[in-house]
């Protein structure tokens, strides 16, 4: 590995100086140059090329587990996750992470709060049985853009979403209306959320009642009760938002559309779904059911 490093950097630095600094012999380096490369070394070179292509094709969002799964399914590699991780670490290929926080839940109100019907039971048997919803914020140069999403807990697919410059009840109502346009959900569906004033508003609760949906709300101060919705926002921000500097709210909205509709729902591999995308998981479930 040391001789390989010297070989890769022999243009800007002299071989003799690098050998001296790294405490190896010059003759050893030239012996390394003359020997026949192993099949493993040749394979690793090609594997590294495919790793880089996959990494950049997914906008530097994938770490070694998802890249491994992608290479197996799309490129026919039989490589292990550890092998991919070693190559990525050695060549400093890593997804950048970042974390910020802003409070979007205002539970200081006198409205009635629904029982926690979901109760952290995140495993459901079919689609349109349980939806989960939450709100987050996206920073832009014009100010905050607020995003409300609704996920089907069965496939983790975003079935409805909306953005707004304010945290009014209209935001979550719009997301819910779009989810109902996209899905054929019947009475008895559980919609879980936090206990923010947007979700306890008359307007939002009236939509639930009109369609026979059952409200479910997290316990106060317990983020684990809505962990799947929180997890989506964490993924969204680490893979997209923290790498962008949006000038306008419209620019941010367009970026969210591309990520949610074209990448997250259709392409992104989910470890909880057996490394399938939400749409692939739903299609497979339909085939099994038929």
ROVOTOR-612492 format. One record per residue: residue in three letters; x, y, z of N, C-alpha, C in turn. Coordinates in steps of 0.1 Angstrom, whole numbers, plus 5000, padded with zeros to 4 digits. Layout:
<recs>
REC	ala	X	Y	Z	X	Y	Z	X	Y	Z
...
</recs>
This chain:
<recs>
REC	unk	5008	4988	5000	5000	5000	5000	5009	5013	5000
REC	unk	5020	5012	5007	5029	5024	5007	5035	5026	4994
REC	unk	5040	5015	4987	5046	5016	4974	5035	5021	4964
REC	unk	5023	5017	4965	5012	5022	4956	5010	5037	4958
REC	unk	5011	5041	4971	5010	5056	4973	5021	5063	4966
REC	unk	5033	5058	4968	5045	5065	4961	5043	5065	4946
REC	unk	5038	5054	4941	5036	5054	4926	5026	5064	4922
REC	unk	5015	5066	4929	5005	5075	4925	5009	5090	4927
REC	unk	5019	5092	4935	5024	5106	4938	5038	5109	4932
REC	unk	5042	5101	4923	5056	5102	4918	5058	5115	4909
REC	unk	5047	5121	4904	5049	5133	4896	5053	5145	4904
REC	unk	5045	5148	4914	5048	5161	4922	5060	5159	4931
REC	unk	5063	5146	4935	5074	5144	4945	5084	5134	4939
REC	unk	5096	5135	4943	5106	5125	4938	5104	5112	4946
REC	unk	5107	5101	4939	5106	5088	4945	5116	5086	4957
REC	unk	5128	5091	4955	5138	5090	4966	5134	5097	4978
REC	unk	5128	5109	4977	5124	5116	4989	5112	5110	4996
REC	unk	5102	5105	4988	5091	5099	4994	5095	5086	5002
REC	unk	5104	5078	4995	5109	5066	5002	5116	5069	5015
REC	unk	5124	5080	5015	5131	5084	5027	5121	5088	5038
REC	unk	5111	5096	5034	5101	5101	5044	5093	5089	5050
REC	unk	5089	5080	5041	5081	5069	5045	5088	5056	5050
REC	unk	5102	5058	5051	5110	5048	5057	5110	5035	5050
REC	unk	5110	5035	5036	5111	5023	5028	5122	5025	5018
REC	unk	5127	5014	5012	5138	5014	5003	5134	5018	4989
REC	unk	5143	5025	4982	5141	5028	4968	5141	5015	4960
REC	unk	5150	5006	4963	5150	4993	4956	5137	4985	4958
REC	unk	5131	4986	4970	5119	4980	4972	5108	4985	4964
REC	unk	5108	4999	4962	5098	5005	4953	5099	5000	4939
REC	unk	5111	4999	4934	5113	4995	4920	5110	4980	4918
REC	unk	5112	4972	4929	5109	4958	4928	5093	4957	4927
REC	unk	5087	4966	4935	5072	4966	4934	5067	4970	4920
REC	unk	5074	4979	4914	5070	4983	4900	5071	4971	4890
REC	unk	5082	4963	4892	5084	4952	4883	5076	4940	4884
REC	unk	5071	4938	4897	5064	4925	4899	5050	4926	4892
REC	unk	5045	4914	4889	5032	4913	4883	5021	4916	4893
REC	unk	5012	4924	4889	5001	4928	4898	4991	4916	4900
REC	unk	4986	4914	4912	4977	4903	4914	4963	4906	4909
REC	unk	4955	4896	4907	4941	4898	4902	4933	4906	4912
REC	unk	4936	4905	4925	4929	4913	4935	4932	4928	4933
REC	unk	4944	4931	4930	4948	4945	4928	4941	4951	4916
REC	unk	4941	4943	4905	4934	4947	4893	4919	4949	4895
REC	unk	4913	4940	4902	4899	4940	4905	4896	4953	4914
REC	unk	4904	4955	4924	4902	4967	4932	4903	4980	4925
REC	unk	4911	4981	4915	4912	4993	4906	4898	4995	4899
REC	unk	4893	4984	4893	4880	4986	4886	4869	4988	4896
REC	unk	4870	4981	4908	4859	4983	4918	4860	4998	4923
REC	unk	4871	5004	4924	4872	5018	4929	4866	5027	4918
REC	unk	4868	5024	4906	4862	5032	4895	4847	5032	4897
REC	unk	4841	5020	4899	4826	5019	4900	4822	5025	4913
REC	unk	4830	5024	4923	4826	5031	4936	4825	5046	4934
REC	unk	4835	5052	4927	4835	5066	4925	4823	5070	4916
REC	unk	4820	5063	4905	4809	5066	4897	4796	5065	4904
REC	unk	4794	5055	4912	4782	5054	4920	4781	5065	4930
REC	unk	4792	5068	4937	4792	5078	4947	4787	5092	4941
REC	unk	4793	5095	4930	4790	5108	4924	4776	5108	4917
REC	unk	4772	5097	4912	4759	5096	4905	4748	5098	4915
REC	unk	4751	5095	4928	4740	5097	4938	4744	5109	4947
REC	unk	4751	5118	4940	4754	5132	4946	4761	5131	4960
REC	unk	4770	5121	4961	4777	5119	4974	4769	5116	4986
REC	unk	4757	5110	4983	4748	5108	4994	4749	5094	5001
REC	unk	4756	5085	4993	4757	5071	4998	4770	5068	5005
REC	unk	4768	5061	5016	4780	5055	5023	4783	5041	5018
REC	unk	4792	5034	5024	4796	5021	5020	4785	5010	5019
REC	unk	4776	5010	5029	4765	5000	5028	4756	5001	5016
REC	unk	4752	5013	5013	4743	5015	5001	4751	5013	4988
REC	unk	4763	5018	4988	4771	5017	4976	4773	5002	4973
REC	unk	4776	4994	4984	4778	4980	4982	4766	4973	4976
REC	unk	4754	4976	4981	4742	4971	4976	4739	4975	4961
REC	unk	4742	4987	4958	4740	4992	4944	4750	4985	4935
REC	unk	4762	4983	4939	4772	4976	4930	4768	4962	4928
REC	unk	4762	4955	4938	4758	4941	4937	4746	4940	4927
REC	unk	4737	4949	4928	4725	4948	4920	4727	4954	4906
REC	unk	4734	4965	4905	4735	4971	4892	4747	4968	4884
REC	unk	4758	4964	4891	4771	4962	4884	4775	4947	4885
REC	unk	4768	4939	4892	4771	4925	4893	4783	4921	4902
REC	unk	4788	4931	4910	4799	4928	4919	4794	4919	4931
REC	unk	4804	4910	4935	4801	4901	4947	4809	4906	4959
REC	unk	4813	4919	4959	4821	4924	4969	4814	4925	4983
REC	unk	4822	4925	4993	4816	4927	5007	4816	4941	5011
REC	unk	4808	4944	5020	4807	4958	5025	4820	4963	5031
REC	unk	4827	4954	5038	4840	4958	5044	4850	4961	5033
REC	unk	4850	4954	5022	4860	4957	5011	4857	4971	5005
REC	unk	4844	4974	5003	4841	4987	4998	4844	4998	5008
REC	unk	4841	4995	5021	4844	5005	5031	4859	5008	5032
REC	unk	4868	4997	5031	4882	4999	5031	4887	5008	5019
REC	unk	4882	5005	5007	4886	5013	4996	4882	5027	4997
REC	unk	4869	5029	5002	4864	5043	5003	4872	5051	5014
REC	unk	4875	5044	5025	4883	5051	5035	4897	5054	5031
REC	unk	4904	5045	5024	4917	5047	5019	4918	5059	5009
REC	unk	4907	5060	5001	4907	5071	4990	4899	5083	4995
REC	unk	4895	5083	5008	4888	5094	5014	4875	5098	5006
REC	unk	4868	5087	5004	4854	5089	4998	4844	5088	5009
REC	unk	4838	5098	5013	4828	5098	5024	4817	5108	5022
REC	unk	4805	5104	5026	4794	5113	5026	4795	5123	5037
REC	unk	4794	5136	5034	4795	5146	5044	4782	5147	5052
REC	unk	4783	5148	5065	4772	5149	5074	4773	5162	5082
REC	unk	4761	5167	5086	4760	5179	5093	4747	5179	5101
REC	unk	4746	5187	5111	4734	5186	5119	4731	5200	5124
REC	unk	4718	5204	5123	4713	5217	5128	4700	5214	5135
REC	unk	4694	5224	5142	4682	5221	5148	4674	5234	5149
REC	unk	4661	5233	5146	4652	5244	5148	4638	5239	5152
REC	unk	4632	5245	5162	4620	5240	5168	4608	5244	5158
REC	unk	4601	5234	5154	4589	5236	5145	4576	5231	5152
REC	unk	4577	5225	5164	4565	5220	5171	4561	5229	5182
REC	unk	4550	5235	5181	4544	5244	5191	4533	5236	5198
REC	unk	4536	5230	5209	4526	5222	5216	4520	5230	5228
REC	unk	4522	5243	5229	4517	5251	5239	4503	5257	5235
REC	unk	4493	5248	5236	4480	5252	5232	4470	5245	5240
REC	unk	4457	5249	5239	4446	5243	5247	4437	5233	5239
REC	unk	4442	5230	5226	4433	5221	5218	4434	5207	5223
REC	unk	4424	5199	5221	4424	5185	5224	4435	5177	5217
REC	unk	4441	5168	5224	4452	5160	5218	4448	5145	5216
REC	unk	4450	5139	5205	4446	5126	5202	4455	5116	5210
REC	unk	4449	5104	5212	4457	5093	5219	4468	5089	5209
REC	unk	4478	5082	5215	4489	5077	5207	4486	5063	5203
REC	unk	4478	5062	5192	4473	5050	5187	4485	5042	5181
REC	unk	4494	5048	5175	4505	5041	5168	4514	5034	5179
REC	unk	4518	5042	5189	4525	5036	5201	4538	5029	5196
REC	unk	4545	5036	5187	4558	5031	5182	4557	5017	5175
REC	unk	4545	5013	5170	4544	5001	5163	4546	5004	5148
REC	unk	4559	5004	5144	4563	5009	5131	4562	4999	5120
REC	unk	4559	4986	5123	4558	4976	5113	4543	4974	5110
REC	unk	4540	4977	5097	4526	4975	5093	4526	4965	5081
REC	unk	4514	4960	5078	4513	4949	5069	4510	4953	5054
REC	unk	4505	4965	5052	4502	4969	5039	4502	4984	5038
REC	unk	4501	4989	5026	4501	5004	5024	4488	5010	5028
REC	unk	4487	5023	5030	4475	5030	5033	4469	5025	5046
REC	unk	4477	5020	5055	4472	5015	5068	4476	5026	5079
REC	unk	4489	5031	5078	4494	5041	5087	4502	5051	5079
REC	unk	4498	5064	5081	4506	5075	5076	4512	5082	5087
REC	unk	4525	5087	5085	4531	5096	5096	4535	5109	5090
REC	unk	4534	5120	5098	4536	5133	5092	4544	5141	5102
REC	unk	4551	5151	5096	4559	5160	5104	4563	5172	5096
REC	unk	4568	5182	5103	4572	5195	5097	4587	5198	5099
REC	unk	4594	5203	5090	4608	5208	5092	4610	5221	5084
REC	unk	4622	5226	5085	4625	5239	5079	4636	5238	5070
REC	unk	4637	5246	5059	4648	5247	5050	4652	5261	5049
REC	unk	4665	5264	5052	4670	5278	5052	4672	5283	5037
REC	unk	4668	5295	5034	4671	5301	5022	4675	5316	5024
REC	unk	4681	5323	5014	4684	5337	5016	4672	5346	5018
REC	unk	4660	5341	5014	4648	5348	5015	4642	5346	5029
REC	unk	4647	5336	5036	4641	5332	5049	4637	5318	5049
REC	unk	4631	5313	5060	4628	5299	5061	4617	5294	5051
REC	unk	4619	5282	5046	4609	5275	5038	4605	5263	5047
REC	unk	4592	5262	5050	4587	5251	5059	4582	5240	5050
REC	unk	4585	5227	5053	4582	5216	5046	4574	5206	5055
REC	unk	4562	5202	5050	4554	5192	5057	4553	5180	5048
REC	unk	4556	5168	5054	4555	5156	5046	4546	5145	5052
REC	unk	4541	5136	5044	4533	5125	5049	4539	5113	5042
REC	unk	4543	5103	5051	4549	5091	5046	4540	5079	5049
REC	unk	4540	5070	5040	4533	5057	5042	4543	5048	5050
REC	unk	4539	5044	5062	4548	5037	5071	4551	5023	5065
REC	unk	4543	5018	5056	4546	5005	5051	4559	5005	5042
REC	unk	4560	5015	5033	4571	5015	5023	4580	5027	5026
REC	unk	4577	5036	5035	4584	5048	5038	4583	5058	5026
REC	unk	4574	5056	5017	4573	5065	5006	4566	5078	5010
REC	unk	4571	5089	5005	4565	5102	5007	4553	5103	4998
REC	unk	4541	5102	5003	4529	5102	4995	4522	5116	4994
REC	unk	4527	5125	5002	4522	5139	5001	4531	5148	5008
REC	unk	4533	5160	5002	4542	5170	5008	4538	5184	5003
REC	unk	4541	5194	5011	4538	5208	5007	4549	5217	5014
REC	unk	4550	5229	5008	4560	5239	5014	4552	5252	5016
REC	unk	4557	5260	5025	4551	5273	5027	4561	5282	5034
REC	unk	4559	5295	5034	4568	5304	5041	4563	5306	5055
REC	unk	4552	5300	5059	4547	5301	5073	4543	5288	5078
REC	unk	4542	5287	5092	4539	5275	5099	4524	5274	5102
REC	unk	4515	5278	5093	4501	5277	5095	4495	5263	5093
REC	unk	4483	5262	5097	4476	5249	5095	4475	5245	5080
REC	unk	4475	5256	5071	4473	5253	5057	4484	5244	5051
REC	unk	4496	5245	5057	4508	5237	5053	4505	5222	5054
REC	unk	4500	5218	5066	4498	5203	5068	4485	5199	5061
REC	unk	4475	5208	5060	4463	5205	5052	4466	5202	5038
REC	unk	4475	5210	5032	4478	5209	5018	4485	5196	5016
REC	unk	4495	5192	5025	4502	5180	5023	4492	5168	5024
REC	unk	4483	5169	5033	4473	5158	5035	4464	5157	5022
REC	unk	4460	5168	5017	4451	5168	5005	4459	5161	4993
REC	unk	4472	5164	4992	4480	5158	4981	4482	5143	4983
REC	unk	4483	5139	4996	4484	5125	4998	4472	5118	4995
REC	unk	4460	5124	4997	4448	5117	4994	4445	5117	4979
REC	unk	4451	5127	4972	4450	5127	4957	4459	5115	4951
REC	unk	4470	5113	4958	4479	5103	4952	4476	5088	4957
REC	unk	4468	5087	4967	4466	5073	4973	4451	5072	4975
REC	unk	4446	5059	4974	4433	5056	4977	4432	5050	4991
REC	unk	4431	5059	5001	4431	5055	5015	4416	5056	5020
REC	unk	4412	5045	5027	4399	5044	5031	4398	5047	5046
REC	unk	4385	5047	5051	4383	5049	5066	4391	5039	5074
REC	unk	4396	5044	5086	4403	5035	5095	4418	5038	5094
REC	unk	4423	5045	5084	4437	5048	5083	4441	5056	5095
REC	unk	4453	5053	5101	4458	5060	5112	4468	5070	5107
REC	unk	4466	5083	5110	4476	5094	5107	4482	5098	5120
REC	unk	4495	5096	5121	4503	5099	5133	4511	5112	5131
REC	unk	4511	5120	5141	4519	5132	5140	4523	5136	5154
REC	unk	4530	5147	5155	4533	5153	5169	4520	5161	5173
REC	unk	4521	5167	5184	4509	5174	5189	4510	5189	5187
REC	unk	4517	5193	5176	4518	5207	5172	4504	5213	5169
REC	unk	4504	5227	5170	4491	5233	5168	4486	5232	5154
REC	unk	4494	5229	5144	4490	5227	5130	4481	5214	5129
REC	unk	4486	5204	5137	4479	5191	5136	4466	5190	5144
REC	unk	4466	5198	5155	4454	5198	5163	4444	5208	5159
REC	unk	4447	5216	5148	4438	5226	5144	4425	5220	5139
REC	unk	4414	5229	5140	4401	5224	5135	4401	5220	5121
REC	unk	4408	5228	5112	4408	5225	5098	4414	5212	5095
REC	unk	4426	5208	5101	4432	5196	5098	4424	5184	5104
REC	unk	4419	5185	5116	4411	5175	5122	4398	5172	5115
REC	unk	4393	5183	5109	4380	5182	5101	4382	5173	5089
REC	unk	4394	5174	5082	4397	5166	5071	4398	5151	5075
REC	unk	4404	5149	5086	4406	5135	5091	4392	5129	5094
REC	unk	4383	5137	5101	4370	5132	5104	4362	5129	5092
REC	unk	4362	5139	5082	4354	5138	5070	4357	5125	5062
REC	unk	4370	5120	5063	4374	5108	5055	4375	5096	5064
REC	unk	4371	5097	5077	4372	5085	5085	4386	5081	5090
REC	unk	4395	5090	5089	4409	5087	5093	4410	5089	5108
REC	unk	4418	5081	5115	4420	5081	5129	4433	5089	5133
REC	unk	4431	5100	5141	4443	5107	5145	4451	5100	5156
REC	unk	4464	5101	5155	4473	5096	5165	4484	5106	5168
REC	unk	4487	5109	5180	4497	5119	5183	4508	5114	5193
REC	unk	4520	5119	5192	4531	5115	5200	4529	5120	5214
REC	unk	4535	5113	5224	4535	5119	5237	4544	5131	5238
REC	unk	4541	5140	5247	4548	5153	5248	4562	5151	5251
REC	unk	4571	5157	5242	4585	5156	5244	4592	5143	5240
REC	unk	4584	5134	5234	4590	5121	5230	4591	5120	5215
REC	unk	4603	5123	5210	4606	5123	5195	4606	5108	5190
REC	unk	4608	5098	5198	4608	5084	5193	4594	5080	5188
REC	unk	4584	5086	5193	4570	5082	5189	4568	5085	5174
REC	unk	4575	5094	5168	4574	5097	5154	4588	5096	5147
REC	unk	4595	5085	5151	4609	5083	5147	4610	5082	5132
REC	unk	4600	5076	5125	4602	5074	5110	4601	5087	5103
REC	unk	4592	5096	5107	4591	5109	5101	4604	5117	5104
REC	unk	4609	5116	5116	4621	5123	5120	4633	5118	5112
REC	unk	4633	5105	5110	4644	5099	5103	4645	5103	5088
REC	unk	4633	5105	5082	4633	5110	5068	4639	5124	5067
REC	unk	4635	5133	5077	4641	5146	5076	4656	5146	5079
REC	unk	4661	5138	5087	4675	5137	5089	4682	5133	5076
REC	unk	4676	5123	5070	4682	5118	5057	4682	5130	5047
REC	unk	4670	5136	5046	4669	5147	5036	4679	5158	5038
REC	unk	4682	5161	5051	4691	5172	5053	4705	5168	5051
REC	unk	4709	5156	5055	4722	5152	5054	4726	5149	5039
REC	unk	4716	5144	5031	4719	5141	5017	4717	5153	5008
REC	unk	4709	5163	5012	4706	5173	5003	4708	5187	5009
REC	unk	4700	5191	5019	4699	5205	5023	4712	5210	5028
REC	unk	4720	5203	5036	4732	5208	5041	4743	5210	5031
REC	unk	4741	5205	5019	4751	5207	5008	4747	5218	4998
REC	unk	4736	5225	5001	4731	5236	4993	4730	5249	5000
REC	unk	4730	5260	4992	4728	5273	4997	4717	5279	4988
REC	unk	4705	5278	4992	4694	5283	4984	4692	5298	4984
REC	unk	4691	5304	4972	4689	5319	4972	4674	5322	4974
REC	unk	4665	5314	4969	4651	5317	4970	4643	5305	4975
REC	unk	4631	5307	4980	4623	5296	4984	4619	5288	4972
REC	unk	4617	5294	4961	4613	5286	4949	4624	5277	4945
REC	unk	4637	5281	4946	4648	5273	4943	4648	5261	4952
REC	unk	4646	5263	4965	4646	5252	4975	4634	5243	4972
REC	unk	4623	5248	4968	4611	5239	4965	4614	5230	4953
REC	unk	4620	5236	4943	4624	5228	4931	4634	5217	4935
REC	unk	4643	5220	4943	4653	5210	4948	4647	5199	4956
REC	unk	4637	5203	4964	4630	5193	4972	4622	5184	4963
REC	unk	4616	5189	4953	4608	5182	4943	4617	5171	4936
REC	unk	4628	5175	4932	4637	5166	4925	4642	5154	4935
REC	unk	4645	5158	4947	4650	5148	4957	4639	5138	4961
REC	unk	4627	5144	4964	4616	5135	4969	4610	5127	4958
REC	unk	4606	5133	4947	4599	5126	4936	4608	5118	4927
REC	unk	4620	5122	4925	4628	5115	4915	4639	5106	4922
REC	unk	4644	5110	4933	4654	5102	4940	4649	5094	4951
REC	unk	4644	5100	4961	4640	5093	4974	4630	5082	4971
REC	unk	4619	5086	4965	4608	5076	4963	4611	5065	4953
REC	unk	4619	5069	4942	4621	5059	4931	4635	5052	4931
REC	unk	4645	5059	4937	4658	5053	4935	4665	5050	4948
REC	unk	4664	5058	4958	4672	5056	4970	4669	5043	4977
REC	unk	4680	5036	4980	4679	5023	4987	4677	5024	5002
REC	unk	4668	5017	5007	4665	5018	5022	4669	5005	5028
REC	unk	4677	5006	5039	4681	4993	5046	4669	4986	5052
REC	unk	4659	4994	5057	4648	4988	5063	4638	4981	5053
REC	unk	4641	4984	5040	4632	4978	5030	4640	4967	5022
REC	unk	4651	4962	5028	4659	4952	5021	4666	4958	5010
REC	unk	4670	4970	5011	4678	4978	5001	4670	4979	4988
REC	unk	4657	4982	4989	4649	4986	4978	4644	5000	4980
REC	unk	4641	5007	4969	4635	5020	4970	4620	5018	4974
REC	unk	4613	5029	4979	4599	5027	4983	4590	5022	4972
REC	unk	4592	5027	4960	4584	5023	4949	4587	5008	4945
REC	unk	4600	5005	4945	4603	4991	4943	4597	4981	4953
REC	unk	4597	4986	4966	4592	4978	4977	4577	4976	4975
REC	unk	4570	4986	4971	4555	4985	4969	4552	4977	4957
REC	unk	4560	4978	4946	4557	4969	4934	4560	4954	4938
REC	unk	4570	4952	4946	4572	4938	4950	4561	4933	4958
REC	unk	4556	4941	4967	4545	4937	4976	4533	4934	4968
REC	unk	4530	4942	4957	4519	4939	4949	4520	4926	4941
REC	unk	4532	4922	4937	4535	4910	4930	4532	4898	4939
REC	unk	4537	4899	4952	4536	4889	4962	4521	4887	4965
REC	unk	4514	4898	4966	4499	4897	4970	4491	4891	4958
REC	unk	4496	4893	4946	4488	4887	4935	4492	4873	4932
</recs>
